[in-house]
Amino acid sequence: MEISSFLLPKDQVAYITNSLSMLEALEQLEQHHYTAIPIIDNEGKYVGTLSEGDLLWKLKNTAGLTFDNIGEVPVSDIQKHVHNESVLINAEMEDMLTLAADQNFVPVIDKEGVFVGIIRRKDIIEYYTRNITD
């Protein structure tokens, strides 16, 4: 079964651009109660995922960086420690189980790499649970 029927579309998903500041990214994570959030570039292409841990490591490992000046650090300057692998919109659900084991969500892109939404781990697990018990 194609993943498109499980897609949570971009307009229903919180995401950030890599030009936002560290402070703005932190505020987005807090506002949406996320531990990680997709990052897109100014062309709408998926470029990675930012996690709470990435923010903490940046704060810890950057001399002079404090909560008072994190608004000066762009997301693009933060090292990403987690790689959420993306899939094409025409991928099959049967290919998603391995990704769901390591990712809270799977970013979905079109053939040009443009971010179109996510598949939540919860939806992948429910799909497999229904199909195993049927």
A tleap script that builds the chain and sets N, CA, C and O, in Angstrom:
source leaprc.protein.ff14SB
mol = sequence {
  NMET GLU ILE SER SER PHE LEU LEU PRO LYS
  ASP GLN VAL ALA TYR ILE THR ASN SER LEU
  SER MET LEU GLU ALA LEU GLU GLN LEU GLU
  GLN HIE HIE TYR THR ALA ILE PRO ILE ILE
  ASP ASN GLU GLY LYS TYR VAL GLY THR LEU
  SER GLU GLY ASP LEU LEU TRP LYS LEU LYS
  ASN THR ALA GLY LEU THR PHE ASP ASN ILE
  GLY GLU VAL PRO VAL SER ASP ILE GLN LYS
  HIE VAL HIE ASN GLU SER VAL LEU ILE ASN
  ALA GLU MET GLU ASP MET LEU THR LEU ALA
  ALA ASP GLN ASN PHE VAL PRO VAL ILE ASP
  LYS GLU GLY VAL PHE VAL GLY ILE ILE ARG
  ARG LYS ASP ILE ILE GLU TYR TYR THR ARG
  ASN ILE THR CASP
}
set mol.1.N position { 0.841 -1.178 0.000 }
set mol.1.CA position { 0.000 0.000 0.000 }
set mol.1.C position { 0.891 1.247 0.000 }
set mol.1.O position { 1.851 1.328 0.766 }
set mol.2.N position { 0.570 2.211 -0.857 }
set mol.2.CA position { 1.346 3.446 -0.931 }
set mol.2.C position { 1.156 4.269 0.337 }
set mol.2.O position { 0.080 4.269 0.935 }
set mol.3.N position { 2.213 4.971 0.738 }
set mol.3.CA position { 2.170 5.762 1.968 }
set mol.3.C position { 1.309 7.008 1.852 }
set mol.3.O position { 0.955 7.608 2.867 }
set mol.4.N position { 0.967 7.406 0.638 }
set mol.4.CA position { 0.222 8.652 0.452 }
set mol.4.C position { -1.086 8.665 1.236 }
set mol.4.O position { -1.547 9.733 1.640 }
set mol.5.N position { -1.687 7.507 1.458 }
set mol.5.CA position { -2.946 7.477 2.209 }
set mol.5.C position { -2.709 7.663 3.722 }
set mol.5.O position { -3.665 7.861 4.472 }
set mol.6.N position { -1.471 7.601 4.163 }
set mol.6.CA position { -1.130 7.800 5.573 }
set mol.6.C position { -0.458 9.153 5.807 }
set mol.6.O position { -0.088 9.477 6.936 }
set mol.7.N position { -0.305 9.923 4.767 }
set mol.7.CA position { 0.431 11.179 4.825 }
set mol.7.C position { -0.278 12.219 5.676 }
set mol.7.O position { -1.470 12.475 5.502 }
set mol.8.N position { 0.461 12.810 6.592 }
set mol.8.CA position { 0.012 14.011 7.292 }
set mol.8.C position { 0.629 15.155 6.481 }
set mol.8.O position { 1.839 15.373 6.542 }
set mol.9.N position { -0.204 15.895 5.713 }
set mol.9.CA position { 0.347 16.852 4.748 }
set mol.9.C position { 1.059 18.031 5.417 }
set mol.9.O position { 0.808 18.373 6.573 }
set mol.10.N position { 1.940 18.622 4.652 }
set mol.10.CA position { 2.778 19.738 5.102 }
set mol.10.C position { 1.979 20.831 5.797 }
set mol.10.O position { 2.438 21.405 6.785 }
set mol.11.N position { 0.785 21.122 5.288 }
set mol.11.CA position { -0.001 22.204 5.894 }
set mol.11.C position { -0.582 21.833 7.259 }
set mol.11.O position { -1.178 22.680 7.925 }
set mol.12.N position { -0.417 20.590 7.680 }
set mol.12.CA position { -0.871 20.149 9.006 }
set mol.12.C position { 0.301 19.770 9.914 }
set mol.12.O position { 0.101 19.244 11.009 }
set mol.13.N position { 1.519 20.040 9.452 }
set mol.13.CA position { 2.726 19.655 10.178 }
set mol.13.C position { 3.534 20.906 10.507 }
set mol.13.O position { 3.693 21.789 9.665 }
set mol.14.N position { 4.042 20.976 11.736 }
set mol.14.CA position { 4.969 22.050 12.072 }
set mol.14.C position { 6.329 21.700 11.481 }
set mol.14.O position { 6.767 20.552 11.557 }
set mol.15.N position { 6.986 22.677 10.898 }
set mol.15.CA position { 8.323 22.527 10.367 }
set mol.15.C position { 8.997 23.881 10.459 }
set mol.15.O position { 8.336 24.894 10.686 }
set mol.16.N position { 10.294 23.903 10.287 }
set mol.16.CA position { 11.028 25.162 10.336 }
set mol.16.C position { 11.891 25.286 9.087 }
set mol.16.O position { 12.138 24.307 8.383 }
set mol.17.N position { 12.343 26.504 8.829 }
set mol.17.CA position { 13.297 26.716 7.749 }
set mol.17.C position { 14.689 26.826 8.359 }
set mol.17.O position { 14.844 27.186 9.526 }
set mol.18.N position { 15.693 26.512 7.555 }
set mol.18.CA position { 17.051 26.549 8.083 }
set mol.18.C position { 17.569 27.965 8.302 }
set mol.18.O position { 18.684 28.142 8.793 }
set mol.19.N position { 16.782 28.973 7.947 }
set mol.19.CA position { 17.180 30.362 8.184 }
set mol.19.C position { 16.668 30.893 9.526 }
set mol.19.O position { 17.061 31.980 9.950 }
set mol.20.N position { 15.790 30.128 10.201 }
set mol.20.CA position { 15.316 30.564 11.518 }
set mol.20.C position { 16.459 30.542 12.516 }
set mol.20.O position { 17.478 29.886 12.299 }
set mol.21.N position { 16.279 31.261 13.607 }
set mol.21.CA position { 17.291 31.254 14.663 }
set mol.21.C position { 17.066 30.067 15.595 }
set mol.21.O position { 16.011 29.433 15.591 }
set mol.22.N position { 18.075 29.797 16.374 }
set mol.22.CA position { 18.006 28.739 17.378 }
set mol.22.C position { 16.851 29.002 18.344 }
set mol.22.O position { 16.146 28.073 18.739 }
set mol.23.N position { 16.660 30.253 18.720 }
set mol.23.CA position { 15.561 30.625 19.620 }
set mol.23.C position { 14.208 30.341 18.974 }
set mol.23.O position { 13.322 29.775 19.614 }
set mol.24.N position { 14.048 30.726 17.729 }
set mol.24.CA position { 12.779 30.489 17.026 }
set mol.24.C position { 12.501 28.996 16.884 }
set mol.24.O position { 11.356 28.562 17.012 }
set mol.25.N position { 13.538 28.213 16.622 }
set mol.25.CA position { 13.371 26.763 16.523 }
set mol.25.C position { 12.937 26.183 17.863 }
set mol.25.O position { 12.039 25.343 17.918 }
set mol.26.N position { 13.566 26.626 18.930 }
set mol.26.CA position { 13.211 26.173 20.272 }
set mol.26.C position { 11.758 26.517 20.598 }
set mol.26.O position { 11.040 25.710 21.188 }
set mol.27.N position { 11.338 27.698 20.216 }
set mol.27.CA position { 9.952 28.119 20.448 }
set mol.27.C position { 8.971 27.257 19.662 }
set mol.27.O position { 7.898 26.930 20.169 }
set mol.28.N position { 9.322 26.884 18.433 }
set mol.28.CA position { 8.456 26.011 17.629 }
set mol.28.C position { 8.329 24.627 18.272 }
set mol.28.O position { 7.232 24.076 18.357 }
set mol.29.N position { 9.455 24.072 18.724 }
set mol.29.CA position { 9.417 22.775 19.402 }
set mol.29.C position { 8.520 22.847 20.633 }
set mol.29.O position { 7.703 21.958 20.869 }
set mol.30.N position { 8.678 23.907 21.407 }
set mol.30.CA position { 7.876 24.062 22.626 }
set mol.30.C position { 6.390 24.244 22.300 }
set mol.30.O position { 5.536 23.602 22.911 }
set mol.31.N position { 6.090 25.098 21.360 }
set mol.31.CA position { 4.698 25.386 20.999 }
set mol.31.C position { 3.952 24.136 20.538 }
set mol.31.O position { 2.774 23.963 20.851 }
set mol.32.N position { 4.630 23.275 19.802 }
set mol.32.CA position { 3.975 22.093 19.232 }
set mol.32.C position { 4.207 20.824 20.047 }
set mol.32.O position { 3.730 19.748 19.685 }
set mol.33.N position { 4.946 20.957 21.152 }
set mol.33.CA position { 5.240 19.807 22.025 }
set mol.33.C position { 5.961 18.711 21.258 }
set mol.33.O position { 5.691 17.526 21.454 }
set mol.34.N position { 6.885 19.111 20.378 }
set mol.34.CA position { 7.690 18.179 19.600 }
set mol.34.C position { 9.057 18.005 20.253 }
set mol.34.O position { 9.535 18.900 20.950 }
set mol.35.N position { 9.678 16.865 20.029 }
set mol.35.CA position { 11.069 16.663 20.432 }
set mol.35.C position { 11.997 16.790 19.223 }
set mol.35.O position { 13.214 16.901 19.379 }
set mol.36.N position { 11.429 16.775 18.033 }
set mol.36.CA position { 12.177 16.947 16.794 }
set mol.36.C position { 11.240 17.560 15.758 }
set mol.36.O position { 10.023 17.384 15.826 }
set mol.37.N position { 11.817 18.278 14.805 }
set mol.37.CA position { 11.002 18.990 13.819 }
set mol.37.C position { 11.720 18.986 12.469 }
set mol.37.O position { 12.938 19.155 12.412 }
set mol.38.N position { 10.963 18.793 11.378 }
set mol.38.CA position { 11.587 18.819 10.047 }
set mol.38.C position { 12.103 20.221 9.705 }
set mol.38.O position { 11.532 21.233 10.112 }
set mol.39.N position { 13.196 20.245 8.946 }
set mol.39.CA position { 13.780 21.498 8.467 }
set mol.39.C position { 13.691 21.509 6.943 }
set mol.39.O position { 14.013 20.521 6.283 }
set mol.40.N position { 13.248 22.642 6.397 }
set mol.40.CA position { 13.236 22.805 4.944 }
set mol.40.C position { 14.063 24.040 4.573 }
set mol.40.O position { 14.269 24.937 5.391 }
set mol.41.N position { 14.526 24.064 3.334 }
set mol.41.CA position { 15.263 25.242 2.876 }
set mol.41.C position { 14.298 26.231 2.235 }
set mol.41.O position { 13.085 26.018 2.241 }
set mol.42.N position { 14.842 27.317 1.681 }
set mol.42.CA position { 13.966 28.362 1.121 }
set mol.42.C position { 13.288 27.929 -0.179 }
set mol.42.O position { 12.442 28.656 -0.699 }
set mol.43.N position { 13.646 26.755 -0.713 }
set mol.43.CA position { 12.969 26.209 -1.894 }
set mol.43.C position { 11.929 25.157 -1.499 }
set mol.43.O position { 11.287 24.556 -2.360 }
set mol.44.N position { 11.768 24.940 -0.185 }
set mol.44.CA position { 10.794 23.974 0.294 }
set mol.44.C position { 11.313 22.551 0.347 }
set mol.44.O position { 10.543 21.623 0.594 }
set mol.45.N position { 12.613 22.359 0.117 }
set mol.45.CA position { 13.187 21.014 0.115 }
set mol.45.C position { 13.558 20.596 1.536 }
set mol.45.O position { 14.044 21.398 2.334 }
set mol.46.N position { 13.317 19.324 1.826 }
set mol.46.CA position { 13.673 18.769 3.127 }
set mol.46.C position { 15.186 18.698 3.241 }
set mol.46.O position { 15.856 18.139 2.373 }
set mol.47.N position { 15.731 19.273 4.330 }
set mol.47.CA position { 17.187 19.269 4.507 }
set mol.47.C position { 17.622 18.577 5.793 }
set mol.47.O position { 18.820 18.418 6.027 }
set mol.48.N position { 16.684 18.169 6.623 }
set mol.48.CA position { 17.061 17.467 7.848 }
set mol.48.C position { 16.019 17.615 8.931 }
set mol.48.O position { 14.926 18.138 8.713 }
set mol.49.N position { 16.388 17.143 10.099 }
set mol.49.CA position { 15.519 17.208 11.270 }
set mol.49.C position { 16.323 17.787 12.420 }
set mol.49.O position { 17.468 17.395 12.647 }
set mol.50.N position { 15.729 18.710 13.137 }
set mol.50.CA position { 16.361 19.314 14.307 }
set mol.50.C position { 15.727 18.723 15.553 }
set mol.50.O position { 14.502 18.676 15.673 }
set mol.51.N position { 16.566 18.270 16.483 }
set mol.51.CA position { 16.052 17.696 17.725 }
set mol.51.C position { 16.392 18.589 18.912 }
set mol.51.O position { 17.246 19.471 18.823 }
set mol.52.N position { 15.707 18.341 20.022 }
set mol.52.CA position { 16.020 19.058 21.253 }
set mol.52.C position { 17.487 18.846 21.622 }
set mol.52.O position { 18.173 19.766 22.068 }
set mol.53.N position { 17.949 17.615 21.426 }
set mol.53.CA position { 19.341 17.300 21.734 }
set mol.53.C position { 20.321 18.131 20.936 }
set mol.53.O position { 21.355 18.544 21.462 }
set mol.54.N position { 20.011 18.385 19.660 }
set mol.54.CA position { 20.876 19.219 18.825 }
set mol.54.C position { 21.031 20.611 19.445 }
set mol.54.O position { 22.125 21.175 19.474 }
set mol.55.N position { 19.923 21.144 19.935 }
set mol.55.CA position { 19.950 22.471 20.555 }
set mol.55.C position { 20.776 22.462 21.839 }
set mol.55.O position { 21.564 23.375 22.085 }
set mol.56.N position { 20.591 21.428 22.651 }
set mol.56.CA position { 21.339 21.325 23.905 }
set mol.56.C position { 22.836 21.171 23.660 }
set mol.56.O position { 23.647 21.805 24.335 }
set mol.57.N position { 23.207 20.318 22.683 }
set mol.57.CA position { 24.624 20.140 22.371 }
set mol.57.C position { 25.239 21.434 21.865 }
set mol.57.O position { 26.371 21.762 22.221 }
set mol.58.N position { 24.512 22.171 21.043 }
set mol.58.CA position { 25.023 23.457 20.533 }
set mol.58.C position { 25.239 24.417 21.691 }
set mol.58.O position { 26.270 25.085 21.756 }
set mol.59.N position { 24.294 24.493 22.594 }
set mol.59.CA position { 24.393 25.388 23.745 }
set mol.59.C position { 25.575 24.991 24.635 }
set mol.59.O position { 26.338 25.846 25.085 }
set mol.60.N position { 25.715 23.706 24.877 }
set mol.60.CA position { 26.795 23.203 25.741 }
set mol.60.C position { 28.179 23.407 25.122 }
set mol.60.O position { 29.124 23.767 25.823 }
set mol.61.N position { 28.299 23.182 23.830 }
set mol.61.CA position { 29.609 23.148 23.186 }
set mol.61.C position { 30.050 24.450 22.525 }
set mol.61.O position { 31.109 24.489 21.898 }
set mol.62.N position { 29.268 25.508 22.652 }
set mol.62.CA position { 29.635 26.779 22.036 }
set mol.62.C position { 29.960 27.788 23.124 }
set mol.62.O position { 29.079 28.224 23.865 }
set mol.63.N position { 31.213 28.149 23.213 }
set mol.63.CA position { 31.658 29.115 24.221 }
set mol.63.C position { 30.907 30.436 24.054 }
set mol.63.O position { 30.803 30.973 22.951 }
set mol.64.N position { 30.393 30.942 25.156 }
set mol.64.CA position { 29.714 32.235 25.142 }
set mol.64.C position { 28.254 32.187 24.727 }
set mol.64.O position { 27.554 33.196 24.810 }
set mol.65.N position { 27.785 31.030 24.283 }
set mol.65.CA position { 26.390 30.919 23.866 }
set mol.65.C position { 25.509 30.717 25.096 }
set mol.65.O position { 25.735 29.805 25.891 }
set mol.66.N position { 24.510 31.572 25.242 }
set mol.66.CA position { 23.580 31.507 26.372 }
set mol.66.C position { 22.164 31.669 25.847 }
set mol.66.O position { 21.951 31.928 24.662 }
set mol.67.N position { 21.204 31.514 26.740 }
set mol.67.CA position { 19.812 31.728 26.332 }
set mol.67.C position { 19.582 33.169 25.905 }
set mol.67.O position { 18.629 33.454 25.181 }
set mol.68.N position { 20.433 34.068 26.338 }
set mol.68.CA position { 20.272 35.477 25.969 }
set mol.68.C position { 20.664 35.764 24.522 }
set mol.68.O position { 20.174 36.726 23.930 }
set mol.69.N position { 21.548 34.934 23.941 }
set mol.69.CA position { 21.994 35.238 22.580 }
set mol.69.C position { 21.739 34.119 21.564 }
set mol.69.O position { 22.295 34.153 20.466 }
set mol.70.N position { 20.909 33.129 21.911 }
set mol.70.CA position { 20.637 32.049 20.946 }
set mol.70.C position { 19.824 32.533 19.748 }
set mol.70.O position { 19.731 31.847 18.730 }
set mol.71.N position { 19.244 33.707 19.879 }
set mol.71.CA position { 18.515 34.284 18.743 }
set mol.71.C position { 19.430 34.695 17.607 }
set mol.71.O position { 18.957 34.995 16.511 }
set mol.72.N position { 20.735 34.715 17.850 }
set mol.72.CA position { 21.712 35.111 16.835 }
set mol.72.C position { 22.263 33.922 16.042 }
set mol.72.O position { 22.985 34.111 15.063 }
set mol.73.N position { 21.925 32.704 16.461 }
set mol.73.CA position { 22.472 31.508 15.820 }
set mol.73.C position { 21.445 30.915 14.856 }
set mol.73.O position { 20.372 30.497 15.291 }
set mol.74.N position { 21.749 30.869 13.557 }
set mol.74.CA position { 20.794 30.264 12.621 }
set mol.74.C position { 20.788 28.739 12.740 }
set mol.74.O position { 21.803 28.125 13.069 }
set mol.75.N position { 19.649 28.153 12.472 }
set mol.75.CA position { 19.500 26.695 12.505 }
set mol.75.C position { 20.533 26.025 11.609 }
set mol.75.O position { 21.013 24.936 11.924 }
set mol.76.N position { 20.877 26.660 10.504 }
set mol.76.CA position { 21.848 26.078 9.576 }
set mol.76.C position { 23.228 25.893 10.206 }
set mol.76.O position { 24.037 25.120 9.693 }
set mol.77.N position { 23.509 26.588 11.306 }
set mol.77.CA position { 24.803 26.469 11.999 }
set mol.77.C position { 24.798 25.402 13.091 }
set mol.77.O position { 25.807 25.211 13.770 }
set mol.78.N position { 23.690 24.712 13.266 }
set mol.78.CA position { 23.583 23.710 14.329 }
set mol.78.C position { 23.832 22.329 13.738 }
set mol.78.O position { 23.188 21.931 12.768 }
set mol.79.N position { 24.778 21.600 14.337 }
set mol.79.CA position { 25.057 20.233 13.879 }
set mol.79.C position { 23.877 19.337 14.235 }
set mol.79.O position { 23.377 19.370 15.360 }
set mol.80.N position { 23.440 18.541 13.273 }
set mol.80.CA position { 22.324 17.616 13.489 }
set mol.80.C position { 22.891 16.253 13.868 }
set mol.80.O position { 23.713 15.695 13.140 }
set mol.81.N position { 22.457 15.721 14.998 }
set mol.81.CA position { 22.955 14.440 15.490 }
set mol.81.C position { 22.065 13.271 15.076 }
set mol.81.O position { 22.469 12.111 15.157 }
set mol.82.N position { 20.864 13.585 14.637 }
set mol.82.CA position { 19.917 12.548 14.225 }
set mol.82.C position { 19.642 12.736 12.734 }
set mol.82.O position { 19.377 13.848 12.278 }
set mol.83.N position { 19.707 11.647 11.988 }
set mol.83.CA position { 19.390 11.715 10.557 }
set mol.83.C position { 18.071 10.990 10.334 }
set mol.83.O position { 18.024 9.760 10.332 }
set mol.84.N position { 17.001 11.755 10.146 }
set mol.84.CA position { 15.710 11.160 9.805 }
set mol.84.C position { 15.668 10.979 8.297 }
set mol.84.O position { 15.563 11.947 7.544 }
set mol.85.N position { 15.750 9.745 7.873 }
set mol.85.CA position { 15.731 9.448 6.447 }
set mol.85.C position { 14.362 9.771 5.863 }
set mol.85.O position { 13.336 9.432 6.452 }
set mol.86.N position { 14.346 10.421 4.719 }
set mol.86.CA position { 13.087 10.741 4.046 }
set mol.86.C position { 12.764 9.653 3.028 }
set mol.86.O position { 13.629 8.871 2.634 }
set mol.87.N position { 11.503 9.621 2.613 }
set mol.87.CA position { 11.055 8.689 1.579 }
set mol.87.C position { 10.268 9.453 0.525 }
set mol.87.O position { 9.720 10.524 0.786 }
set mol.88.N position { 10.225 8.881 -0.661 }
set mol.88.CA position { 9.427 9.470 -1.737 }
set mol.88.C position { 7.940 9.204 -1.497 }
set mol.88.O position { 7.573 8.209 -0.871 }
set mol.89.N position { 7.115 10.075 -1.987 }
set mol.89.CA position { 5.664 9.993 -1.802 }
set mol.89.C position { 5.078 8.689 -2.347 }
set mol.89.O position { 4.024 8.253 -1.884 }
set mol.90.N position { 5.731 8.070 -3.308 }
set mol.90.CA position { 5.201 6.825 -3.884 }
set mol.90.C position { 5.772 5.571 -3.218 }
set mol.90.O position { 5.607 4.469 -3.740 }
set mol.91.N position { 6.443 5.727 -2.071 }
set mol.91.CA position { 6.979 4.569 -1.341 }
set mol.91.C position { 5.830 3.709 -0.812 }
set mol.91.O position { 4.685 4.152 -0.732 }
set mol.92.N position { 6.158 2.502 -0.463 }
set mol.92.CA position { 5.171 1.558 0.049 }
set mol.92.C position { 5.267 1.459 1.571 }
set mol.92.O position { 6.355 1.565 2.137 }
set mol.93.N position { 4.132 1.257 2.226 }
set mol.93.CA position { 4.114 1.107 3.677 }
set mol.93.C position { 4.992 -0.050 4.124 }
set mol.93.O position { 5.567 -0.003 5.211 }
set mol.94.N position { 5.103 -1.072 3.316 }
set mol.94.CA position { 5.908 -2.229 3.676 }
set mol.94.C position { 7.386 -1.872 3.861 }
set mol.94.O position { 8.130 -2.613 4.504 }
set mol.95.N position { 7.803 -0.750 3.304 }
set mol.95.CA position { 9.191 -0.300 3.430 }
set mol.95.C position { 9.419 0.588 4.657 }
set mol.95.O position { 10.545 1.022 4.903 }
set mol.96.N position { 8.379 0.856 5.412 }
set mol.96.CA position { 8.455 1.866 6.470 }
set mol.96.C position { 8.824 1.320 7.846 }
set mol.96.O position { 9.260 2.086 8.705 }
set mol.97.N position { 8.667 0.048 8.075 }
set mol.97.CA position { 8.850 -0.502 9.415 }
set mol.97.C position { 10.259 -0.262 9.956 }
set mol.97.O position { 10.415 0.115 11.118 }
set mol.98.N position { 11.259 -0.469 9.153 }
set mol.98.CA position { 12.642 -0.257 9.593 }
set mol.98.C position { 12.863 1.195 9.995 }
set mol.98.O position { 13.508 1.470 11.007 }
set mol.99.N position { 12.334 2.113 9.215 }
set mol.99.CA position { 12.491 3.535 9.540 }
set mol.99.C position { 11.755 3.895 10.823 }
set mol.99.O position { 12.254 4.680 11.630 }
set mol.100.N position { 10.578 3.327 11.011 }
set mol.100.CA position { 9.772 3.642 12.196 }
set mol.100.C position { 10.446 3.187 13.481 }
set mol.100.O position { 10.167 3.725 14.552 }
set mol.101.N position { 11.319 2.214 13.385 }
set mol.101.CA position { 12.018 1.728 14.581 }
set mol.101.C position { 12.944 2.802 15.143 }
set mol.101.O position { 13.178 2.843 16.351 }
set mol.102.N position { 13.467 3.664 14.291 }
set mol.102.CA position { 14.451 4.654 14.722 }
set mol.102.C position { 13.975 6.104 14.651 }
set mol.102.O position { 14.674 6.999 15.127 }
set mol.103.N position { 12.819 6.351 14.077 }
set mol.103.CA position { 12.354 7.719 13.859 }
set mol.103.C position { 10.931 7.875 14.385 }
set mol.103.O position { 10.093 6.991 14.206 }
set mol.104.N position { 10.662 9.028 15.046 }
set mol.104.CA position { 9.297 9.329 15.490 }
set mol.104.C position { 8.380 9.597 14.302 }
set mol.104.O position { 7.175 9.350 14.348 }
set mol.105.N position { 8.983 10.103 13.254 }
set mol.105.CA position { 8.237 10.378 12.027 }
set mol.105.C position { 9.171 10.177 10.850 }
set mol.105.O position { 10.394 10.230 10.986 }
set mol.106.N position { 8.569 9.946 9.688 }
set mol.106.CA position { 9.342 9.796 8.462 }
set mol.106.C position { 8.963 10.951 7.536 }
set mol.106.O position { 7.809 11.049 7.120 }
set mol.107.N position { 9.920 11.830 7.204 }
set mol.107.CA position { 9.635 12.915 6.270 }
set mol.107.C position { 9.351 12.349 4.881 }
set mol.107.O position { 9.997 11.397 4.442 }
set mol.108.N position { 8.383 12.943 4.203 }
set mol.108.CA position { 8.001 12.499 2.858 }
set mol.108.C position { 8.288 13.636 1.887 }
set mol.108.O position { 7.944 14.792 2.134 }
set mol.109.N position { 8.931 13.278 0.770 }
set mol.109.CA position { 9.295 14.264 -0.241 }
set mol.109.C position { 8.769 13.836 -1.606 }
set mol.109.O position { 8.444 12.670 -1.830 }
set mol.110.N position { 8.695 14.812 -2.517 }
set mol.110.CA position { 8.365 14.463 -3.901 }
set mol.110.C position { 9.667 14.183 -4.650 }
set mol.110.O position { 10.743 14.205 -4.054 }
set mol.111.N position { 9.571 13.920 -5.949 }
set mol.111.CA position { 10.759 13.512 -6.711 }
set mol.111.C position { 11.804 14.627 -6.836 }
set mol.111.O position { 12.955 14.354 -7.176 }
set mol.112.N position { 11.417 15.874 -6.564 }
set mol.112.CA position { 12.373 16.989 -6.580 }
set mol.112.C position { 12.972 17.255 -5.204 }
set mol.112.O position { 13.800 18.153 -5.047 }
set mol.113.N position { 12.551 16.468 -4.200 }
set mol.113.CA position { 13.071 16.667 -2.845 }
set mol.113.C position { 12.280 17.641 -2.008 }
set mol.113.O position { 12.677 17.970 -0.890 }
set mol.114.N position { 11.151 18.112 -2.543 }
set mol.114.CA position { 10.316 19.070 -1.819 }
set mol.114.C position { 9.538 18.343 -0.726 }
set mol.114.O position { 8.932 17.298 -0.965 }
set mol.115.N position { 9.565 18.906 0.457 }
set mol.115.CA position { 8.878 18.344 1.616 }
set mol.115.C position { 7.368 18.421 1.409 }
set mol.115.O position { 6.833 19.500 1.155 }
set mol.116.N position { 6.675 17.278 1.515 }
set mol.116.CA position { 5.218 17.259 1.327 }
set mol.116.C position { 4.465 16.865 2.593 }
set mol.116.O position { 3.243 17.003 2.651 }
set mol.117.N position { 5.189 16.369 3.621 }
set mol.117.CA position { 4.529 15.995 4.869 }
set mol.117.C position { 5.310 14.915 5.593 }
set mol.117.O position { 6.487 14.683 5.317 }
set mol.118.N position { 4.631 14.258 6.528 }
set mol.118.CA position { 5.275 13.191 7.303 }
set mol.118.C position { 4.340 11.994 7.441 }
set mol.118.O position { 3.126 12.101 7.273 }
set mol.119.N position { 4.937 10.872 7.747 }
set mol.119.CA position { 4.199 9.692 8.195 }
set mol.119.C position { 4.630 9.493 9.648 }
set mol.119.O position { 5.820 9.362 9.934 }
set mol.120.N position { 3.666 9.471 10.558 }
set mol.120.CA position { 3.987 9.300 11.975 }
set mol.120.C position { 4.253 7.833 12.293 }
set mol.120.O position { 3.646 6.938 11.704 }
set mol.121.N position { 5.156 7.603 13.220 }
set mol.121.CA position { 5.457 6.236 13.643 }
set mol.121.C position { 4.189 5.543 14.116 }
set mol.121.O position { 3.983 4.363 13.834 }
set mol.122.N position { 3.347 6.258 14.825 }
set mol.122.CA position { 2.081 5.711 15.322 }
set mol.122.C position { 1.248 5.121 14.180 }
set mol.122.O position { 0.673 4.043 14.326 }
set mol.123.N position { 1.184 5.810 13.066 }
set mol.123.CA position { 0.393 5.333 11.922 }
set mol.123.C position { 1.016 4.090 11.283 }
set mol.123.O position { 0.304 3.199 10.822 }
set mol.124.N position { 2.338 4.038 11.260 }
set mol.124.CA position { 3.019 2.867 10.714 }
set mol.124.C position { 2.756 1.651 11.594 }
set mol.124.O position { 2.447 0.569 11.096 }
set mol.125.N position { 2.882 1.837 12.901 }
set mol.125.CA position { 2.642 0.732 13.840 }
set mol.125.C position { 1.197 0.258 13.755 }
set mol.125.O position { 0.948 -0.947 13.754 }
set mol.126.N position { 0.239 1.181 13.682 }
set mol.126.CA position { -1.173 0.798 13.563 }
set mol.126.C position { -1.425 0.018 12.283 }
set mol.126.O position { -2.187 -0.948 12.290 }
set mol.127.N position { -0.794 0.425 11.180 }
set mol.127.CA position { -0.937 -0.279 9.918 }
set mol.127.C position { -0.475 -1.728 10.059 }
set mol.127.O position { -1.177 -2.658 9.660 }
set mol.128.N position { 0.707 -1.904 10.629 }
set mol.128.CA position { 1.254 -3.247 10.791 }
set mol.128.C position { 0.437 -4.061 11.782 }
set mol.128.O position { 0.238 -5.257 11.570 }
set mol.129.N position { -0.030 -3.459 12.837 }
set mol.129.CA position { -0.844 -4.164 13.828 }
set mol.129.C position { -2.130 -4.678 13.186 }
set mol.129.O position { -2.517 -5.822 13.423 }
set mol.130.N position { -2.795 -3.858 12.382 }
set mol.130.CA position { -4.021 -4.274 11.694 }
set mol.130.C position { -3.749 -5.408 10.734 }
set mol.130.O position { -4.528 -6.357 10.652 }
set mol.131.N position { -2.645 -5.318 10.002 }
set mol.131.CA position { -2.353 -6.329 8.987 }
set mol.131.C position { -1.832 -7.638 9.575 }
set mol.131.O position { -1.994 -8.694 8.963 }
set mol.132.N position { -1.226 -7.588 10.719 }
set mol.132.CA position { -0.747 -8.807 11.362 }
set mol.132.C position { -1.916 -9.561 11.999 }
set mol.132.O position { -1.965 -10.791 11.979 }
set mol.133.N position { -2.852 -8.801 12.563 }
set mol.133.CA position { -3.982 -9.444 13.256 }
set mol.133.C position { -5.113 -9.831 12.327 }
set mol.133.O position { -6.008 -10.577 12.724 }
set mol.134.N position { -5.091 -9.334 11.087 }
set mol.134.CA position { -6.160 -9.680 10.121 }
set mol.134.C position { -5.951 -11.040 9.515 }
set mol.134.O position { -6.753 -11.478 8.691 }
savepdb mol mol.pdb
quit
